[in-house]
């Protein structure tokens, strides 16, 4: 019998001064079965974290052409990327901002070329990246990966158990949200969400609960007209195509067990409308999944935690969940 080729997951630890490197070392202690975990980073980060936490770690250098090998406990494959400056836990250094983006560029290109099954990203620090490139505006992984892959519309989805929350807009100031929600953008987001719920989650006929933008979903126009002029017409048109959509629903009552039971996913209109509820339910074990890309990408649900960096106390739960989700999505895509 021919042994199955292990899945290859590329992991970028993110901000080198944050908790990402030590989370990856912890993850390496109990790697998933039949999976090659590949660290795309500077090896000094992983060696320092392993030494600090007194954990065993062996790195096996490789590249896109290397044969796949399932990772054993305490072992990682390394695709080395050099830091610009030595990293100190808890201390951001603008010189390493380009390094963070380069790890993403390299890993994304490898996934697009078929050299890996999925990309799992650790937390990065948007502020230091923007400080390093004043002529650019970096808003986050989601938008950057869409730019790298040429994806027209990435959709951010966070999942914690059976609760799935997608966003119609992502990293925008609240004042910019209403203008960003147009009939075209909302319809496109719902198409991506429905298609990837079918493709990656195996849901034959996804039921999507859609929030309103305003309190009480606009209260018949008395608290805003976006529901009447934008959201309702889009939902009506897509229902005629066979979409199973409910809404626009008031966000303050949508996130209750009885209502959530009626749907497979929620589409919230903006970042802090949907994600506080999800993170309350599953923080530290939730997974960020980018839909609408030509590659599989999952991520942790937390930030760089500079205050915990170097202490060895960071919880690996969300990174473990992100890895498992990437494996599950890769399996479903292959089986479809």
N, C-alpha and C positions, 0 to 999 in steps of 0.2 A: 504494500500500500504506500502511495506517495504521500509524504507528510504535507499538510497544508502550509502554505506560505503565511507567516505571521503578518498581521496588520502592522503598518508602520505609521506611528503618530509622531508628528513634529511638535515639540513643545518649546515655546519661547518664554523664558522666565520673566520678561518685562523689565521694569526699572531695576537696574543692578543694585541700587541702594535700598531697595524694598525687601519684602519677604519672599518674593518669587523664587530666588535661588534655593532658599532653605526648604520651601514647599516642594520643589522638584526633588531635592535629596530625600525628603521624607517619602515622597511618592515612590521613589526608586526602591525603597525597602520592601514594598509589597506590590510589584508591578502586576498588571492584569495578565492572565494567561494568554499565550499565543499572540503576544503583542510586542513590537519593538518600540520602546520609548527612545526618541532621539532628541537630545538637548541641542538647540541651536543657540549657542551662547559662548561666552568666554569661560574656559575650564577653570580659571582661578576662582570664579564665583562659587562654583560647585565644590571645589576642594576646600575653600575657606568655610563654607557652610557645613560641610560634612565634618570638618575638624572641630568646629565650634560646638556642634551637637554630638560629637563623639559617635558618629554613625559610619558604617563601612560604605565605601563608594569606589567603584572601579569604572573608569571611563574607557570606551573603545572608540578610537577615532575612525571616522568613515566619511562618506559623501554620498551623493545621489547614485553613484554607480556601485556602491557596496552591496553585497548580498545581505538580505534581511536576516536578522537573528533575533529570536525571542529574548527579551530581557529577563535575566535572572535577578533574584533579590540582591540589591546592593550594586547593581550594574546598570549603566546607561550607555547608549551609543552617543557619541559627540560629533556634531558638525561644528567645528570651532569658528567663532567670530570674535576678533580681538576688541577689547575695550579700548577707548581712546585714552582713558586715565584710570588709575587704580580706583576701585570702588570701596567706599567706607559705609557700612550699614547705617542707615538713618540719615545720611548726608547726601543730598542731591548735588549732582555735578553737571552743569550744562554741557560740558565737553562730551558726555556720554549719551546725549540725546540722539545724535545721529546713529550711534551704535544700536540703540533700541529699534529705530526704524529700519536699519539695515538687517537686523535679525528677521523682522517681519517681511521685508522684501525678499530675502533669500528663501525663507520657509514658504511663502506664498507662491513664488515662482516654481518651487519644487512640487508643490501640490498641484498646481495648474498643469505641470508637465507630466503628472502621473507617477512621480517618484515617491509619493507618500499618499496615504489614505485620508488624512485629516490633519488639521492644524488646531492645536490647543494653546491658547495664549494666557500667560500670566498677567498680572496687573501692571499697567504703566502709569506714568504721571503726566497728564496732559499739560500742566502748567510749565514744567521744565522743558518740554519739547517746544512749546510755543515761545518760551524765553530764548531758546537756541536758534530759532528761525523766525525772526520778526517779520519777514516778508510773507510768511505763510500762516494760515490759521488751521491748526490741527484740532479737530473736534473729537477724535477718538478712534479706536480700532475699527468700528463698524464702517465709518465713512472712508477711512484709509484703505481698508481691504477692498472695498467696492471700487475705489480708484485704481488700485493695483490690478484688479481682475477685469476691469471694464464692465462691471455689473451696473446696470442702469438704476436699480432701486434696491438697496439693501434694506432688510427689515429686521429690527432687533426683537428677539423673542427671549424671554427669561422663563425658565421652567423650574418648578419645585414640586416634585411628585406629579400629581395629575393637574396641578394648576399651571397654566401656560398663559403668559401675558405678553402680547406684542404691542409695538408702539407705532402710531401713525407719524409721529415726529420724534426725533431723538435728542441730540444735544443742542438745544436752542434756548435762548433766553425766553422766559415766559411771554414777554411782550411780542415776540416774533411768531408765536405759535399760531394764532388765528389765521394770519395771512398765509402761512405755510400749508394749511389744510385746504386744499382745493378739491373740486370734484375729480379732476384727473388724478391727482396724487393719492387721494383716498381710494379710488377704484383700483389703481395700480397696486397699492399696498395690500388690499384685500385679495387681489388675484395672486400675489406672491404668497401670502399667508395661507390661503386655501391650497394652492398647489403643493407647497412644501409640507403642510400637514398631511397631505395624501402621500407624498413621495417619501418623506423621512419618518413619519409617525404611523404610517399604515392605516390612516383613518379614511375610509372610503368616501364618506360624505360628511365633511367637517361642519360642525355647528359652531358658528362664531358669534359671540356676544360683543356688541359694539357700544362703547360708551358715548355719551354726549360730550360736548366740550364744556358747556356751562353748567353751573349748579342746577340741579333738578332737570337736566337735559334741556335747558332753556325755558322751561315752564311756559310752553306755548308761545314763545317769542317775547315774553316779558323780561327774561333774563339773558337775552341774546338770540340772534337769529341764525347762527351757524347751523344749528340742527335742521331748521326749516329750509334754508337756502343751499346747504352743501351736503350734510350727512344723509338726511332722509331721501333726497333724490338719487344719490348713489346707491343706497341700500335697495331702493325700489327697482332700479335698473338691473342690479346684479341678481336680485331674487328672480327676475324674469328669465335669467340665464340658468337658473337652477341652484344658485348659492343659497345656503341655509343660514340666514342672518337674522339676528334679533337686535333691535335697537332703533334709534339711539336710546340707551338706558342711562338713568342717573347713576353716576359712578359711586355715590355714597351708599346705594343699596344693591348695586350689581354684585359687589364682593361679599355676598352672604351665601351660605351653603346652599340654600334652596334655589337661588338664581344661578349660581355657578354650576349646579348639577344639570342645567339645561344646555350647557355648551361644552365644546372641546377646547376652546381657547377664547381669550378676551382680546379685543383690540382697544387699547386705550389711546386717547388723543395726544397725550404728552407724557414725558418722562416721569414726573413726580405725581401723575394721576394714577398710574398703574403699578409702578415699581415699589413704592413703600409697602403696599399690601403684600406683594409677593415676597419681599425681603423680610417682612415680619413673620411670614409663614415659614420661610425656608432659608434664612440668612446663614451663610457658611456651608450650605449644602445645595444651593440653587445653581443653575447653569445658565450662562448667557450663550445663545445660539444665534448666529447670523444667517438669516434666510435670504434667498435671492442671489447667492453667490454661486459660481461654478465649482466651488470647493466646499468641503465641510469645515466649518470653524466653530469651535466652542470655546468658552472662557469661564473664568471664575466670576463670582458675583460680588467681589469686594475690591478694595483699592490696595495701594502699595503698603499701607500700615507702617510708615516710617518709625513710629514709636515702638513697634514690636521687632523691627529688623535687627538681627544679630542676637536676639535673646533666645531663640530656639523654642518659642512658645506659640508660634502661629499654627492655626488649625488647618490641616491639609484637606479637610472635608470637601470644600468646593472644587479644588483642583482634581481630587479623585472622582468626584461626580462629573466634572467636565470631560475627563478622560473616558469614563464609562459611557457617557452620552455620545462622544465622538465615535467610539467603537460600535455602539448600537446603530447610529445613523449610517455609518459605513456599511454595516451588515445589511440594513434595510435597502440602501441604495443598490448594493450588489445583487440582492435577492429580487428586487422589483422587476 
